[in-house]
Amino acid sequence: MGRPYTGWDGDAKGKRAGTEKFVQLICFLSGNKLWNNGTWTVRPMNNANAKARPSVHGTGRAVDLSWRFQQSRNRGGTYADAQRMMDFLIQNADLFRIEELHDYYPAPFGRGWRCDRESWKVYDRQTIGSAPGGDWIHVEISPEFADNPGYYDNAVKQLFSGTASAPAPKPAPAKVEAPKPAPAPKPAESSRKLRFDYPGKPVKSRAKGAGVELVQAFLKIPVTGTADRSTVQAIKMYQSMAGLKADGIVGPVTWKSMFG
């Protein structure tokens, strides 16, 4: 099975820096198709069956990310955008320390993913509030790095460089003698840098084809074959981290940085 689920473990005194950095990065990676609809707030759970149990929002480790489009701010997207981000978060759940996801949209009662079962559960009764039809997703992270924004900055940098790995679990306490630490895992085959020849034309906004797919796969974002707004944003973030001109265009220089 997966990691233990924490849930509510006491109310924080305010917003937590690690959580806020995580939210900022996820919104950026979505190309502003998801936006922060609220993190820390001390209140009961939004659920008629919860009997006033405290919400995990009070711990400062939860966020509601809305995909509702706001014309005035030119942000938001569609449920399909939210689905792609949920897939991305689950794919990198250990790296980002994701503990729970709520998807309020599907009828009749929504669904939830948790780290201790590592799978979705489609609810057959009213379990999470505002389902069905809620135009946001709820995400909870573990307490481990909720106060450490640097961890999330580094996690995204490693993800884009292809060297990301989840932090090693803390050894279980022993009564007599502490267990010897396990040897460090070997890098996954997929983390090795692959070489591909430059396709002859830049990967930029609205471009399509195999070159776009390679770039999307390298950036660990959904592979659609079309360079949409979120793809361009991801390219810019990679370029910025690699010390390149962050113009969102994969020309020969950026391509060489990615694929050698």
Stockholm file with secondary structure:
# STOCKHOLM 1.0

chainA/1-260         MGRPYTGWDGDAKGKRAGTEKFVQLICFLSGNKLWNNGTWTVRPMNNANAKARPSVHGTGRAVDLSWRFQQSRNRGGTYADAQRMMDFLIQNADLFRIEELHDYYPAPFGRGWRCDRESWKVYDRQTIGSAPGGDWIHVEISPEFADNPGYYDNAVKQLFSGTASAPAPKPAPAKVEAPKPAPAPKPAESSRKLRFDYPGKPVKSRAKGAGVELVQAFLKIPVTGTADRSTVQAIKMYQSMAGLKADGIVGPVTWKSMFG
#=GR chainA/1-260 SS CCCCCCCCCCCCSSCCHHHHHHHHHHHHHTTTSSEECCCCCCCBCSCTTSTTCBCGGGGTCEEEEECCCBTTTTBCCCHHHHHHHHHHHHHTHHHHTEEEEEECCSTTTCEEEETTTTEEEECSSCCSTTTTTCSEEEEEECGGGTTCHHHHHHHHHHHHHTCCCCCCCCCCCCSSSCCCCCCCCCCCGGGSCCCCCCCSSCBCTTCBSHHHHHHHHHTTSCCCSBCCHHHHHHHHHHHHHTTSCCSSCBCHHHHHHHHC
#=GC SS_cons         CCCCCCCCCCCCSSCCHHHHHHHHHHHHHTTTSSEECCCCCCCBCSCTTSTTCBCGGGGTCEEEEECCCBTTTTBCCCHHHHHHHHHHHHHTHHHHTEEEEEECCSTTTCEEEETTTTEEEECSSCCSTTTTTCSEEEEEECGGGTTCHHHHHHHHHHHHHTCCCCCCCCCCCCSSSCCCCCCCCCCCGGGSCCCCCCCSSCBCTTCBSHHHHHHHHHTTSCCCSBCCHHHHHHHHHHHHHTTSCCSSCBCHHHHHHHHC
//
